[in-house]
């Protein structure tokens, strides 16, 4: 959504300035109009945040270029001068296409911030260094905006929430927590670890499922192309000469004719259900809940994904847990971060509800959710009894990280073996049919 800034005057003559988001300028104006009628203030202006390109220089260094979002050219100039730059040029960007920021850039930003915080550098210094070294233009603009907002004394929620499309909801929440935390370096460290594990898991999942799936589909495509297009050209030549075809060759030719006659129906019968299932399972709340509820029941891969979600829950719980009270908000955030909608639902609607309405303890409530393994419940229970719940959550996360890493490697090897066997069977089938066709002997004249 676009960002807008309202400037107005209250009935008592006080200047009002407020920033908000809306889908369009028209909707922003309608929203302000309703507020103005309700509260009686007079609207002076509604400005939309725009993107400006700039060229600046610091000292004897080479000039650098970049982009910055602001409500006016003057604001950009003021911010750059405040950061110690000499402004060479500032222009409005007429075609504002926002480029994405790679996950690796985000992880590097948070990881380097954590490392430099451990070295006792101020966060403003860190942002300055990262701004200079970042090559991604969008990320450089985000860092510049964060630095400017923090210098103006804005709260962490306000500073990071506007960059949710870059960092993601969870990372934005953690960074805002870090800005108010007494141990900023630890929160950044844990957030970086979470993002690294998340990126590693997605990469391994692609490696174990996506690439083998593409390989299998490509093999099926090659077989269908051979059977439906290449093979008939050879087999029909024998038919035209009146030669009787061997059983496998005849059956393959019949299959070829059937594929040629029904290829459109076959394609639609595969594409439409696949697209519908993908949309339902990934784009609808009910479908995501159904998928996540059942995916953890799948042998081998389901167990892996289940334990990975518990690892993430434990890691976030360790980072945010204060050691006092029920920490309902901590449990809620950890549930939202665990990347499983069914687990999130059970923890929120069963565990948290029990703790709030029935006064249940943490271990009893987590066990009642039915989504934690006996090992996880045992570690949490041991931590609660010994007074080391925070540390035990960290140990559980590390244990499942090690276990899932080894298990993922095993799964990748098993899937690779299965794909290789499938390709071997397909090649053997093509070879046998081709060999049978090659052994057909033409009929002798007069016979």
ZIVENFEN-V259409 format. One record per pair of residues at least 24 apart in sequence whose C-alpha atoms are under 6 Angstrom apart, sorted by the first residue. I is the first residue (numbers start at 1). J is the second residue. Records with the same first field share a line. If there is no record, write none. Layout:
BEGIN
I->J / J
END
This chain:
BEGIN
3->48 / 49
4->47 / 48 / 49
5->46 / 47
6->46
7->44 / 45
8->42 / 43 / 44
9->41 / 42
10->41
11->41
51->93
52->91 / 92 / 93
53->90 / 91
54->89 / 90
55->88 / 89
56->85 / 86 / 87 / 88
57->85 / 86
58->85
67->141
68->141
107->192
110->192
111->192
114->185 / 188 / 189
117->185
208->412
227->256
228->256
289->341 / 342
292->340 / 342
293->342
304->404
309->338
311->397 / 400
312->338
313->338
314->393 / 397
315->394 / 397
318->390 / 393 / 394
343->371
END
